[in-house]
Amino acid sequence: MELSKLIDRYMAGLQRDFDSKGFTNIKRGFATEEGRKYIKIVDGYVEDNGELKSRSVIAFVEKATGDVYKPASWNAPAKGVRYNLFNDIDYLENNCGGGHLYR
């Protein structure tokens, strides 16, 4: 399966987890930002015009391998692979709430 489709499944799982919390007055969205080596998954609050505001990094995905990293900062992942989208997508899309990237 293509990496972009796996990322879409991962983000859909993140959205489902947020929606299950019952926040009806908050619209949360997810997006990707592609860098040279990593695809950054970000979330934020969706404004009326569709823009994401108050964005934060959820994870970094290495383009070459599909490895998922916890963010160390806005621009860089933490050391240590947490998951691999090619191997762990079935788990991740159903168990990606809260601190799923923390050890």
N, CA, C and O atoms as CSV, one atom per row, in Angstrom:
chain,resi,resn,atom,element,x,y,z
A,1,MET,N,N,0.850,-1.189,0.000
A,1,MET,CA,C,0.000,0.000,0.000
A,1,MET,C,C,0.888,1.243,0.000
A,1,MET,O,O,1.969,1.255,0.589
A,2,GLU,N,N,0.418,2.258,-0.658
A,2,GLU,CA,C,1.123,3.533,-0.759
A,2,GLU,C,C,1.213,4.238,0.593
A,2,GLU,O,O,0.278,4.180,1.392
A,3,LEU,N,N,2.337,4.902,0.846
A,3,LEU,CA,C,2.537,5.611,2.106
A,3,LEU,C,C,1.472,6.683,2.317
A,3,LEU,O,O,0.993,6.850,3.438
A,4,SER,N,N,1.092,7.408,1.279
A,4,SER,CA,C,0.096,8.474,1.439
A,4,SER,C,C,-1.250,7.906,1.904
A,4,SER,O,O,-1.942,8.550,2.693
A,5,LYS,N,N,-1.626,6.738,1.442
A,5,LYS,CA,C,-2.883,6.111,1.881
A,5,LYS,C,C,-2.786,5.670,3.337
A,5,LYS,O,O,-3.766,5.753,4.077
A,6,LEU,N,N,-1.615,5.204,3.751
A,6,LEU,CA,C,-1.411,4.824,5.147
A,6,LEU,C,C,-1.496,6.044,6.060
A,6,LEU,O,O,-2.072,5.975,7.145
A,7,ILE,N,N,-0.925,7.153,5.620
A,7,ILE,CA,C,-1.008,8.394,6.402
A,7,ILE,C,C,-2.455,8.851,6.505
A,7,ILE,O,O,-2.885,9.307,7.564
A,8,ASP,N,N,-3.208,8.734,5.420
A,8,ASP,CA,C,-4.632,9.087,5.468
A,8,ASP,C,C,-5.379,8.222,6.483
A,8,ASP,O,O,-6.224,8.727,7.222
A,9,ARG,N,N,-5.075,6.930,6.523
A,9,ARG,CA,C,-5.718,6.035,7.498
A,9,ARG,C,C,-5.334,6.426,8.926
A,9,ARG,O,O,-6.173,6.413,9.827
A,10,TYR,N,N,-4.070,6.772,9.123
A,10,TYR,CA,C,-3.590,7.196,10.439
A,10,TYR,C,C,-4.313,8.470,10.884
A,10,TYR,O,O,-4.773,8.561,12.022
A,11,MET,N,N,-4.411,9.451,9.985
A,11,MET,CA,C,-5.087,10.701,10.329
A,11,MET,C,C,-6.580,10.478,10.564
A,11,MET,O,O,-7.169,11.140,11.419
A,12,ALA,N,N,-7.197,9.569,9.830
A,12,ALA,CA,C,-8.608,9.245,10.061
A,12,ALA,C,C,-8.792,8.641,11.452
A,12,ALA,O,O,-9.784,8.918,12.126
A,13,GLY,N,N,-7.838,7.819,11.881
A,13,GLY,CA,C,-7.881,7.269,13.232
A,13,GLY,C,C,-7.727,8.345,14.289
A,13,GLY,O,O,-8.408,8.315,15.314
A,14,LEU,N,N,-6.840,9.289,14.049
A,14,LEU,CA,C,-6.682,10.412,14.970
A,14,LEU,C,C,-7.975,11.213,15.071
A,14,LEU,O,O,-8.379,11.617,16.162
A,15,GLN,N,N,-8.625,11.443,13.925
A,15,GLN,CA,C,-9.884,12.196,13.921
A,15,GLN,C,C,-10.972,11.426,14.666
A,15,GLN,O,O,-11.716,12.013,15.451
A,16,ARG,N,N,-11.071,10.117,14.427
A,16,ARG,CA,C,-12.068,9.298,15.130
A,16,ARG,C,C,-11.853,9.337,16.633
A,16,ARG,O,O,-12.812,9.428,17.401
A,17,ASP,N,N,-10.591,9.267,17.056
A,17,ASP,CA,C,-10.298,9.316,18.485
A,17,ASP,C,C,-10.750,10.649,19.074
A,17,ASP,O,O,-11.367,10.676,20.139
A,18,PHE,N,N,-10.452,11.751,18.396
A,18,PHE,CA,C,-10.879,13.061,18.887
A,18,PHE,C,C,-12.407,13.156,18.932
A,18,PHE,O,O,-12.975,13.628,19.917
A,19,ASP,N,N,-13.061,12.711,17.875
A,19,ASP,CA,C,-14.522,12.791,17.809
A,19,ASP,C,C,-15.184,11.950,18.901
A,19,ASP,O,O,-16.266,12.294,19.377
A,20,SER,N,N,-14.549,10.865,19.295
A,20,SER,CA,C,-15.126,9.988,20.322
A,20,SER,C,C,-15.136,10.640,21.703
A,20,SER,O,O,-15.819,10.159,22.606
A,21,LYS,N,N,-14.394,11.719,21.875
A,21,LYS,CA,C,-14.330,12.413,23.158
A,21,LYS,C,C,-15.566,13.286,23.412
A,21,LYS,O,O,-15.787,13.738,24.535
A,22,GLY,N,N,-16.367,13.520,22.369
A,22,GLY,CA,C,-17.618,14.248,22.547
A,22,GLY,C,C,-17.519,15.762,22.483
A,22,GLY,O,O,-18.440,16.449,22.924
A,23,PHE,N,N,-16.440,16.298,21.955
A,23,PHE,CA,C,-16.321,17.754,21.815
A,23,PHE,C,C,-17.160,18.209,20.627
A,23,PHE,O,O,-16.745,18.042,19.480
A,24,THR,N,N,-18.314,18.772,20.879
A,24,THR,CA,C,-19.193,19.172,19.784
A,24,THR,C,C,-18.977,20.619,19.358
A,24,THR,O,O,-19.367,21.002,18.255
A,25,ASN,N,N,-18.366,21.418,20.209
A,25,ASN,CA,C,-18.182,22.835,19.884
A,25,ASN,C,C,-16.795,23.132,19.295
A,25,ASN,O,O,-16.482,24.285,19.000
A,26,ILE,N,N,-15.978,22.111,19.125
A,26,ILE,CA,C,-14.624,22.304,18.596
A,26,ILE,C,C,-14.472,21.480,17.327
A,26,ILE,O,O,-14.770,20.285,17.312
A,27,LYS,N,N,-14.003,22.132,16.255
A,27,LYS,CA,C,-13.690,21.407,15.027
A,27,LYS,C,C,-12.174,21.252,14.965
A,27,LYS,O,O,-11.447,22.244,14.925
A,28,ARG,N,N,-11.706,20.028,14.957
A,28,ARG,CA,C,-10.278,19.755,14.897
A,28,ARG,C,C,-9.979,19.113,13.556
A,28,ARG,O,O,-10.751,18.290,13.064
A,29,GLY,N,N,-8.866,19.490,12.975
A,29,GLY,CA,C,-8.478,18.939,11.685
A,29,GLY,C,C,-7.026,18.517,11.679
A,29,GLY,O,O,-6.254,18.885,12.565
A,30,PHE,N,N,-6.664,17.747,10.683
A,30,PHE,CA,C,-5.310,17.236,10.534
A,30,PHE,C,C,-4.831,17.512,9.120
A,30,PHE,O,O,-5.621,17.548,8.177
A,31,ALA,N,N,-3.535,17.705,8.986
A,31,ALA,CA,C,-2.946,17.978,7.678
A,31,ALA,C,C,-1.516,17.449,7.667
A,31,ALA,O,O,-0.956,17.100,8.707
A,32,THR,N,N,-0.948,17.398,6.487
A,32,THR,CA,C,0.451,16.984,6.353
A,32,THR,C,C,1.258,18.129,5.753
A,32,THR,O,O,0.747,18.941,4.982
A,33,GLU,N,N,2.520,18.169,6.127
A,33,GLU,CA,C,3.478,19.101,5.529
A,33,GLU,C,C,4.698,18.281,5.149
A,33,GLU,O,O,5.331,17.649,5.996
A,34,GLU,N,N,5.016,18.300,3.872
A,34,GLU,CA,C,6.098,17.456,3.382
A,34,GLU,C,C,7.429,18.191,3.398
A,34,GLU,O,O,7.556,19.292,2.863
A,35,GLY,N,N,8.413,17.564,4.019
A,35,GLY,CA,C,9.774,18.065,4.030
A,35,GLY,C,C,10.662,17.185,3.172
A,35,GLY,O,O,10.177,16.317,2.447
A,36,ARG,N,N,11.948,17.410,3.258
A,36,ARG,CA,C,12.893,16.653,2.456
A,36,ARG,C,C,12.916,15.174,2.856
A,36,ARG,O,O,12.905,14.299,1.991
A,37,LYS,N,N,12.946,14.893,4.164
A,37,LYS,CA,C,13.075,13.524,4.658
A,37,LYS,C,C,11.809,13.005,5.331
A,37,LYS,O,O,11.537,11.805,5.314
A,38,TYR,N,N,11.035,13.917,5.924
A,38,TYR,CA,C,9.874,13.520,6.715
A,38,TYR,C,C,8.592,14.171,6.217
A,38,TYR,O,O,8.610,15.237,5.602
A,39,ILE,N,N,7.485,13.507,6.497
A,39,ILE,CA,C,6.168,14.099,6.352
A,39,ILE,C,C,5.697,14.412,7.764
A,39,ILE,O,O,5.605,13.525,8.613
A,40,LYS,N,N,5.404,15.671,8.002
A,40,LYS,CA,C,4.960,16.126,9.322
A,40,LYS,C,C,3.443,16.063,9.373
A,40,LYS,O,O,2.769,16.600,8.493
A,41,ILE,N,N,2.897,15.410,10.396
A,41,ILE,CA,C,1.456,15.384,10.603
A,41,ILE,C,C,1.140,16.416,11.671
A,41,ILE,O,O,1.647,16.349,12.791
A,42,VAL,N,N,0.293,17.374,11.306
A,42,VAL,CA,C,-0.060,18.456,12.218
A,42,VAL,C,C,-1.564,18.437,12.472
A,42,VAL,O,O,-2.343,17.941,11.658
A,43,ASP,N,N,-1.951,18.988,13.618
A,43,ASP,CA,C,-3.366,19.159,13.909
A,43,ASP,C,C,-3.593,20.585,14.352
A,43,ASP,O,O,-2.653,21.313,14.672
A,44,GLY,N,N,-4.847,20.972,14.367
A,44,GLY,CA,C,-5.208,22.305,14.797
A,44,GLY,C,C,-6.708,22.459,14.802
A,44,GLY,O,O,-7.446,21.528,14.483
A,45,TYR,N,N,-7.146,23.636,15.166
A,45,TYR,CA,C,-8.566,23.941,15.195
A,45,TYR,C,C,-8.962,24.530,13.861
A,45,TYR,O,O,-8.300,25.433,13.349
A,46,VAL,N,N,-10.036,24.023,13.301
A,46,VAL,CA,C,-10.480,24.454,11.977
A,46,VAL,C,C,-11.299,25.729,12.110
A,46,VAL,O,O,-12.322,25.756,12.794
A,47,GLU,N,N,-10.839,26.781,11.449
A,47,GLU,CA,C,-11.560,28.054,11.412
A,47,GLU,C,C,-12.710,27.961,10.410
A,47,GLU,O,O,-12.784,27.013,9.629
A,48,ASP,N,N,-13.595,28.939,10.436
A,48,ASP,CA,C,-14.730,28.962,9.513
A,48,ASP,C,C,-14.293,28.968,8.051
A,48,ASP,O,O,-15.012,28.471,7.184
A,49,ASN,N,N,-13.109,29.533,7.776
A,49,ASN,CA,C,-12.607,29.574,6.403
A,49,ASN,C,C,-11.853,28.294,6.013
A,49,ASN,O,O,-11.327,28.205,4.904
A,50,GLY,N,N,-11.797,27.301,6.917
A,50,GLY,CA,C,-11.154,26.024,6.620
A,50,GLY,C,C,-9.691,25.936,7.004
A,50,GLY,O,O,-9.090,24.866,6.908
A,51,GLU,N,N,-9.104,27.052,7.441
A,51,GLU,CA,C,-7.690,27.046,7.834
A,51,GLU,C,C,-7.507,26.409,9.204
A,51,GLU,O,O,-8.375,26.496,10.073
A,52,LEU,N,N,-6.343,25.759,9.377
A,52,LEU,CA,C,-5.985,25.220,10.691
A,52,LEU,C,C,-5.280,26.291,11.495
A,52,LEU,O,O,-4.315,26.892,11.023
A,53,LYS,N,N,-5.750,26.536,12.702
A,53,LYS,CA,C,-5.130,27.506,13.612
A,53,LYS,C,C,-4.633,26.773,14.848
A,53,LYS,O,O,-5.077,25.659,15.125
A,54,SER,N,N,-3.730,27.374,15.582
A,54,SER,CA,C,-3.142,26.778,16.795
A,54,SER,C,C,-2.604,25.386,16.495
A,54,SER,O,O,-2.897,24.422,17.201
A,55,ARG,N,N,-1.816,25.305,15.438
A,55,ARG,CA,C,-1.310,24.015,14.975
A,55,ARG,C,C,-0.231,23.467,15.898
A,55,ARG,O,O,0.510,24.216,16.535
A,56,SER,N,N,-0.163,22.151,15.953
A,56,SER,CA,C,0.912,21.472,16.665
A,56,SER,C,C,1.267,20.208,15.890
A,56,SER,O,O,0.467,19.697,15.105
A,57,VAL,N,N,2.468,19.721,16.121
A,57,VAL,CA,C,2.934,18.523,15.428
A,57,VAL,C,C,2.471,17.297,16.203
A,57,VAL,O,O,2.666,17.205,17.415
A,58,ILE,N,N,1.860,16.365,15.498
A,58,ILE,CA,C,1.445,15.094,16.089
A,58,ILE,C,C,2.543,14.058,15.933
A,58,ILE,O,O,2.870,13.348,16.885
A,59,ALA,N,N,3.116,13.966,14.737
A,59,ALA,CA,C,4.123,12.938,14.464
A,59,ALA,C,C,4.914,13.306,13.215
A,59,ALA,O,O,4.507,14.159,12.426
A,60,PHE,N,N,6.042,12.646,13.059
A,60,PHE,CA,C,6.833,12.703,11.840
A,60,PHE,C,C,6.846,11.308,11.234
A,60,PHE,O,O,7.000,10.321,11.952
A,61,VAL,N,N,6.686,11.219,9.925
A,61,VAL,CA,C,6.761,9.944,9.222
A,61,VAL,C,C,7.916,10.024,8.238
A,61,VAL,O,O,7.956,10.909,7.384
A,62,GLU,N,N,8.852,9.097,8.362
A,62,GLU,CA,C,9.992,9.071,7.446
A,62,GLU,C,C,9.521,8.572,6.083
A,62,GLU,O,O,8.938,7.494,5.972
A,63,LYS,N,N,9.783,9.373,5.048
A,63,LYS,CA,C,9.281,9.055,3.715
A,63,LYS,C,C,9.865,7.761,3.155
A,63,LYS,O,O,9.163,7.020,2.467
A,64,ALA,N,N,11.113,7.481,3.431
A,64,ALA,CA,C,11.769,6.309,2.844
A,64,ALA,C,C,11.318,4.991,3.462
A,64,ALA,O,O,11.332,3.961,2.788
A,65,THR,N,N,10.915,5.006,4.740
A,65,THR,CA,C,10.651,3.756,5.451
A,65,THR,C,C,9.234,3.625,6.008
A,65,THR,O,O,8.778,2.512,6.268
A,66,GLY,N,N,8.530,4.748,6.195
A,66,GLY,CA,C,7.227,4.717,6.853
A,66,GLY,C,C,7.325,4.698,8.365
A,66,GLY,O,O,6.315,4.517,9.045
A,67,ASP,N,N,8.526,4.881,8.905
A,67,ASP,CA,C,8.708,4.912,10.354
A,67,ASP,C,C,8.058,6.157,10.948
A,67,ASP,O,O,8.153,7.250,10.390
A,68,VAL,N,N,7.392,5.973,12.099
A,68,VAL,CA,C,6.682,7.057,12.785
A,68,VAL,C,C,7.475,7.462,14.018
A,68,VAL,O,O,7.871,6.616,14.820
A,69,TYR,N,N,7.703,8.769,14.163
A,69,TYR,CA,C,8.454,9.317,15.284
A,69,TYR,C,C,7.600,10.316,16.049
A,69,TYR,O,O,6.776,11.020,15.465
A,70,LYS,N,N,7.800,10.369,17.338
A,70,LYS,CA,C,7.219,11.420,18.176
A,70,LYS,C,C,7.968,12.716,17.863
A,70,LYS,O,O,9.166,12.661,17.584
A,71,PRO,N,N,7.321,13.867,17.897
A,71,PRO,CA,C,8.052,15.114,17.639
A,71,PRO,C,C,8.904,15.528,18.835
A,71,PRO,O,O,8.482,15.412,19.986
A,72,ALA,N,N,10.100,16.007,18.546
A,72,ALA,CA,C,10.949,16.615,19.576
A,72,ALA,C,C,10.720,18.126,19.579
A,72,ALA,O,O,10.835,18.783,20.614
A,73,SER,N,N,10.396,18.658,18.413
A,73,SER,CA,C,10.110,20.083,18.259
A,73,SER,C,C,9.265,20.234,16.998
A,73,SER,O,O,8.890,19.243,16.372
A,74,TRP,N,N,8.971,21.464,16.632
A,74,TRP,CA,C,8.200,21.716,15.421
A,74,TRP,C,C,8.947,21.210,14.189
A,74,TRP,O,O,8.326,20.767,13.222
A,75,ASN,N,N,10.275,21.275,14.223
A,75,ASN,CA,C,11.064,20.957,13.033
A,75,ASN,C,C,11.752,19.609,13.044
A,75,ASN,O,O,12.321,19.216,12.025
A,76,ALA,N,N,11.727,18.886,14.141
A,76,ALA,CA,C,12.520,17.668,14.201
A,76,ALA,C,C,11.837,16.569,15.015
A,76,ALA,O,O,11.143,16.844,15.994
A,77,PRO,N,N,12.044,15.325,14.594
A,77,PRO,CA,C,11.508,14.207,15.372
A,77,PRO,C,C,12.423,13.848,16.536
A,77,PRO,O,O,13.611,14.170,16.539
A,78,ALA,N,N,11.840,13.172,17.522
A,78,ALA,CA,C,12.636,12.628,18.620
A,78,ALA,C,C,13.358,11.383,18.117
A,78,ALA,O,O,12.981,10.807,17.096
A,79,LYS,N,N,14.368,10.984,18.819
A,79,LYS,CA,C,15.089,9.770,18.455
A,79,LYS,C,C,14.250,8.555,18.808
A,79,LYS,O,O,13.490,8.574,19.776
A,80,GLY,N,N,14.387,7.532,18.044
A,80,GLY,CA,C,13.713,6.275,18.333
A,80,GLY,C,C,12.399,6.114,17.589
A,80,GLY,O,O,11.466,6.893,17.785
A,81,VAL,N,N,12.331,5.122,16.752
A,81,VAL,CA,C,11.113,4.825,15.992
A,81,VAL,C,C,10.047,4.332,16.953
A,81,VAL,O,O,10.310,3.488,17.810
A,82,ARG,N,N,8.828,4.871,16.803
A,82,ARG,CA,C,7.708,4.441,17.642
A,82,ARG,C,C,6.887,3.362,16.955
A,82,ARG,O,O,6.496,2.379,17.586
A,83,TYR,N,N,6.626,3.539,15.674
A,83,TYR,CA,C,5.837,2.585,14.892
A,83,TYR,C,C,6.319,2.625,13.455
A,83,TYR,O,O,7.110,3.489,13.076
A,84,ASN,N,N,5.837,1.682,12.657
A,84,ASN,CA,C,6.047,1.706,11.218
A,84,ASN,C,C,4.676,1.589,10.567
A,84,ASN,O,O,3.935,0.646,10.845
A,85,LEU,N,N,4.334,2.536,9.704
A,85,LEU,CA,C,3.006,2.542,9.106
A,85,LEU,C,C,2.737,1.296,8.272
A,85,LEU,O,O,1.602,0.821,8.231
A,86,PHE,N,N,3.747,0.763,7.613
A,86,PHE,CA,C,3.541,-0.427,6.789
A,86,PHE,C,C,3.220,-1.655,7.647
A,86,PHE,O,O,2.469,-2.531,7.216
A,87,ASN,N,N,3.781,-1.722,8.850
A,87,ASN,CA,C,3.578,-2.887,9.717
A,87,ASN,C,C,2.483,-2.681,10.761
A,87,ASN,O,O,1.833,-3.647,11.162
A,88,ASP,N,N,2.267,-1.458,11.204
A,88,ASP,CA,C,1.439,-1.205,12.381
A,88,ASP,C,C,0.175,-0.392,12.120
A,88,ASP,O,O,-0.456,0.065,13.073
A,89,ILE,N,N,-0.216,-0.199,10.859
A,89,ILE,CA,C,-1.354,0.679,10.582
A,89,ILE,C,C,-2.654,0.151,11.176
A,89,ILE,O,O,-3.473,0.945,11.639
A,90,ASP,N,N,-2.867,-1.145,11.179
A,90,ASP,CA,C,-4.115,-1.687,11.728
A,90,ASP,C,C,-4.233,-1.367,13.213
A,90,ASP,O,O,-5.327,-1.074,13.696
A,91,TYR,N,N,-3.126,-1.419,13.938
A,91,TYR,CA,C,-3.130,-1.047,15.350
A,91,TYR,C,C,-3.307,0.467,15.503
A,91,TYR,O,O,-4.146,0.927,16.278
A,92,LEU,N,N,-2.512,1.229,14.760
A,92,LEU,CA,C,-2.495,2.689,14.924
A,92,LEU,C,C,-3.831,3.348,14.608
A,92,LEU,O,O,-4.245,4.260,15.324
A,93,GLU,N,N,-4.509,2.916,13.565
A,93,GLU,CA,C,-5.739,3.624,13.211
A,93,GLU,C,C,-6.856,3.378,14.213
A,93,GLU,O,O,-7.892,4.039,14.152
A,94,ASN,N,N,-6.666,2.438,15.134
A,94,ASN,CA,C,-7.666,2.169,16.165
A,94,ASN,C,C,-7.177,2.468,17.572
A,94,ASN,O,O,-7.959,2.383,18.519
A,95,ASN,N,N,-5.914,2.812,17.737
A,95,ASN,CA,C,-5.329,3.039,19.062
A,95,ASN,C,C,-4.373,4.216,19.056
A,95,ASN,O,O,-3.258,4.115,19.568
A,96,CYS,N,N,-4.796,5.330,18.482
A,96,CYS,CA,C,-3.864,6.447,18.332
A,96,CYS,C,C,-4.243,7.648,19.182
A,96,CYS,O,O,-3.863,8.773,18.857
A,97,GLY,N,N,-4.969,7.438,20.244
A,97,GLY,CA,C,-5.350,8.554,21.087
A,97,GLY,C,C,-4.315,8.861,22.148
A,97,GLY,O,O,-3.464,8.029,22.464
A,98,GLY,N,N,-4.394,10.054,22.693
A,98,GLY,CA,C,-3.551,10.439,23.813
A,98,GLY,C,C,-2.068,10.289,23.553
A,98,GLY,O,O,-1.531,10.856,22.601
A,99,GLY,N,N,-1.417,9.528,24.399
A,99,GLY,CA,C,0.030,9.416,24.331
A,99,GLY,C,C,0.526,8.190,23.604
A,99,GLY,O,O,1.438,7.513,24.080
A,100,HIS,N,N,-0.055,7.894,22.462
A,100,HIS,CA,C,0.325,6.682,21.735
A,100,HIS,C,C,1.770,6.686,21.260
A,100,HIS,O,O,2.311,5.624,20.955
A,101,LEU,N,N,2.411,7.849,21.188
A,101,LEU,CA,C,3.804,7.899,20.750
A,101,LEU,C,C,4.799,7.960,21.905
A,101,LEU,O,O,6.010,7.973,21.684
A,102,TYR,N,N,4.291,7.997,23.132
A,102,TYR,CA,C,5.178,8.040,24.300
A,102,TYR,C,C,5.513,6.626,24.724
A,102,TYR,O,O,4.699,5.714,24.577
A,103,ARG,N,N,6.696,6.451,25.242
A,103,ARG,CA,C,7.117,5.126,25.701
A,103,ARG,C,C,6.939,5.008,27.175
A,103,ARG,O,O,7.239,3.962,27.751
